[in-house]
């Protein structure tokens, strides 16, 4: 049985960032990925937005790590040539009844350290985006978009340059907590066992399953798992907007918003479709019947959207630890002080703004592991 300093389970953007942080500290690191390539689940199926950090309670990991992560991410992209654009975002109220909620978001953002937010009247917002309909808006200039695949490729390159190794097609089947480390059983056909002094469970959608598979891990410390599918529709014409357009947040997500990728393709989503179960190979198909709800939501802020302009694009699934009737949960970065297992970090509920927060999460985790 091979022994390794550190194992990162999951090669999404957060797992790759964690592996990079460990490798930079001279820690021998293996990244275990169940798929044939990195970043093929949540990290590849999102809005690719760099968030400013205004939505989350000020004492939360989401607020602190999003604000710090956004700054780290912009610096990283500039230094490493990762494609991105600081395009800005408008969060909009589409009725006078919503304006108090918009003002509350502004206050929350300022408390969180987002210092460039600017409230706009309906007329001011229309001058920026003539096709937009709203009664008031909040401009977030530090919101941007990023090539998430390019980011992950760069993070992997950094990690490998410092000695880390990516092992694909290497699912974690089981494990056991021992006095001098954690033994993991990996592989589909050709099974192997390795012992790691440090383990980061960054398995995303399957993080709770991985924790449950470790013999000796306290079951009471595993949070409930919920899954919210988010569907996206692409716009068949060139986007009439130059900035991202967001409605006010809804339960389970940030509302059906307009994002634009670096190629100029506009898309709307994600919506919130709660799933009862999650199989080993989730169903990412977009049901064309959901388009009626998309048209209705988008026309609240873009009444000029015409019929037959939206086509099904793709879907992703949020790894949640709070359910449909619950308040949104914070990231759960669960270390030895919570579960009592030395040098094991579980990353539960790493949904949005996980992409923006990835580098800050990695620094936080690496410092905990020492």
N, C-alpha and C positions, 0 to 999 in steps of 0.2 A: 504494500500500500504506500503510495506516494504521500509525502507531507509537504505542505505549501504554507507560506506565511499568511496569505489572504485569498479568499474566494469571494467574488462578486457574482451573485446569482441574478442573471437578467442583463441583456445587452441593449436595453433601451437608453434613452438619452441620460437618465439619472444614473443608471448602472455604469455607463461608459464614463461619465464625469467622476463617479466615485473611484473607479479603477484608475483613472488618470491621477486623481489626487493621492491615492495610495502609492502608485508607482513613482510619482515625483518625490515621495518621501523615502524611496529606496526599499519599499516593501514588495517582495516577490508576490505577484498577483496573477490569478487566473480568472477570466470572465467566462462563466458557463451560460450558454444560450441554447434553448431548446429548439429553436428554428435553425434553418440553414444559413441565415444571415442575421446581422444585427438590426435592431430597431424596426421590427416588422409588425408590431402591435400598436399600442397606444401612441408611441412616439412617431409613428408614420401616418397616423389617422387623426389629425387634429387640425386646428385652424392656423398653425404656424405663426402665432402672434407672440410678440414680446410685450408682455403686460407691464403696466406702470406700477400696479400694486395698490389700487384704491378701493377694492371691493371688500377687504377682509378685516375682521376685528384687529385692533392695533396690537393686542397681546399675543396674536397667533403666529405660528410658524409661517403660515401663508403670507401674512403681511410682511414680516421681517425678512424672510428669505426671498420673497418676490422683489421687494425693493432693492435688496443687496444683489440678488441674482441678475436683475435687469442691468445694473451698472456693470457688473462683471461680464455679462454676456455681450454688451455693446463693445466693451474694451477687447474681449476675446475675438469677436468677429473682425474688428479693425486690425488686430495684430496678426490674425491667422488667415485673413482673406476669405472669410465665410460670407457668402452673399446675404445681405440684409438691407432693409430700408426703414428709416425712422419716418414713417408716413403720417403718424398721428391718427387720432380716433375721436369721433364725436359720440358721446352717450346722449341719447335724446329722450325728452319727455314729449309724448304725443297728445297730452291733454293737460289741462290746468291741474287736475287732480294728481297727476304724477310729479308735479314740480317740486313738492316738498321732499319726495324721495330722492330726486336729483340733487337737491341742496344737501340732503343728508349724506349722499355719496361724496359730494365735494368736501364736506367737513371731514368725513372719514379718511379720504385720501390725504388731506393735509395733516391729519393726526399721524398717518402712517409714514409721512416724510415724502410724499409726492408733491413737490414744491412748484410745479409748473402748470397746474390746472387753471383753466380760465372759463368762467361762466359766460354763456352767450345768450342773447335774446334770439327770438325766432328770426328776426331780420338779419342779425349778424351771422347766424348759422346758414341762412339761405344765401348770403353773399359768398360764403365759402363753398357751399354745395347747393347749387340752384335747384336740383331735383329733390332736395330733402324737404319733407314736411314735418315740422315740430313746433311746439309752443315754447320750448327752451332747450338748451343743449349745454353740455360740458365738454370742453376741448381738452384732450390729453395729448400734448405734443410729443411726449416721450414714448408713446406706444408705437410699436413697429412690427415688421414682418421679417421672417427669416427662412432660409433654406434649411429645414430641419435635417434632411439627409446629409447635406454638406457639413452641418455642425457635428453630427454623429461621426461622420467619416474623419473629421479633423480630431475629435476627441479620442477616437480609437487610434489614430496615427500617433498622437501624443503619448497615449498609454503604452502602445507597443514600442515606441522609441525609448521609453524608460524601462522596458523589460517586461511589460505585461503581455499576457497571451490570451487570445480569444479562442475558446473551444465551442464550435457550433455543433448542432445536432447532439447536444449534451444535456438532456433534461435531468433535473434532480428528482430521483425516484423516492428516496427515503434518506434518513440520516439519524444520527444519535449524538447526544450530548455526552462527552467524556471529560475526565478531569483535566486532560492536557490538550483539549481541542474539540472540534466537531468533525465527525466522520460523515461523509456524504457518499451516497450511492448514486452514480450517474450513468447515463447512456440509455439508448433504446434497445438495440440488439446486443452490441458488445458492451457489457456492463463493467464498470470499474469502481474502485473505492479510493477516495482521497481523504486525508485528514488536514484540516486547516486550523491555524491558530486564530484567525479572524475570519468572520463571515458577515457579508452584507447581503441581506435578502432584499433585492431590488427587482423582484419578479413581477411587479405591476399587477395585472389582473389575477395572477396566481400566487401572490405573496402570502395570502392567508393559507392556501393549500401547502405551500412550502413549509411554513411554520408548523402546521399541523402534522407534517410528515416527519418532524424531528423528534425521535423518542427522547423523553426527558424534558421536553419543553412544556411549561405549564399551560394547559389548554385554556385556563381562565384568562390568560393574557392575549388570546387571539380575538380580535374584534370581529363582529359580524361582517360579512361581505355582501355588498349590493352592487348591481351592475346597471348602468344607465347608458343605453345606446344613443349615440348622437348621429343623426343623418344629415347629409349635406346635399344641396342642389346647386348645380352650376348655372350661371347666367349665359344664355345663348348669344348675347350681344356684348359689345364692349361696355365696360362699366361706366356709368355716368358719374361715378363718384371717384375722387382721388384719395379720400381718406376712408378708414374703416368706420362703419356706422353700427352702433350698438343700441338696442333698446335697453330699458331698465332690466336688471336681472330678474329671473324667475326661480321658482323652487327647483333645485337640481341643476341649474346651469345659468349662463349669462344671457339667455334669450337668443332668438333666431337673428343673428347679426350678419352683416355684410363684411366679408374679408376679401382681400385682393392678394393674389400670390405675386411673386417676383416677375412672372411672365405677363402679368396684367389680367389674368383670368379672375373674374369675380365669382364668388360662391356665397351661398347663404346657409347658415346652420351654426352649430348643431341644435336640433330640437332635443327633447328629452323623452326617450322611450324606455321605460323601466323593464328589465328582463327578469324573468322568474329564476332562470338558471343560466349557467355558463358552461358550455361543453369544452372539450379539449380543442376544438376548432370552431370558434364562434361564427355565427352567420352575419357577415358584414354586408349582405345585400340591402339595397335601399328599395323599399316598397314604393312604387310609383303612386299609389293611392294616397300617400302622405302629402302629395303636392298641394292639395286644396288648403290644408292648414298652413303650409308655407306661404302661399299667395296671400292668405288672409293676414298673417303676421307681418309680412314684409310691406304690404300696402298701408299699414299704419304709418310708416315713415317714408315710404316711396309709393305714393298713389299712382305714379306713372308706369308701374310694372304692368305689362300687358300679358294676356293669356299666351300660353305656349312658349314663354321665354325661359322657363326653368326646366332643367333635365336632371334626373338622378345622377349624382356624382359618386360619393363614397360614404362610408360610415366608420365611426370609431366607437369604442366602449370605454366609459369612465370607470376606473376601479374605486368604488366608493365604500366608505365604512359608515355611512348614514343613509337611512332609507327615505322613501317618498314622503313620509309624514314628519321626518326629523329635521331639525336645524342642520345646516351644512356643517360637516365635521372638518376639523383642521387636519393637516398632515399629521400622521402619527409616526414619529421618529422614535422607535422604541429600543432603548439601549439597556445595558445591564442594571441600571438603577431602577428600571421598571420590572424586568422579568427575572433578574438574578443570574443570567448566564453570561460569564465573562466574554468580552470581545465579540458579541453577536449584536448586530443592528438589524432590526426589521423596519422596512419602509412600507407602511400601510397607508392606503388612501391617497396615493400620490397622483392626483388628477390635476386639472388646471389650478394654479399656474405652475405645474411641475416643469414644463419646458423652460420657462423663464427662470425658475428657481434652481435649475439643475446644478450650476456651478457653486451656488451658495450652499445647497444641500450637501454637495460633495465635501466642501470645506468643513462644514459642521460635523459630518460623519467621520471624516478623517481625524479631526481633532479628538472626537470621542474615543476612537479606537487607539489612538496613540501610536 
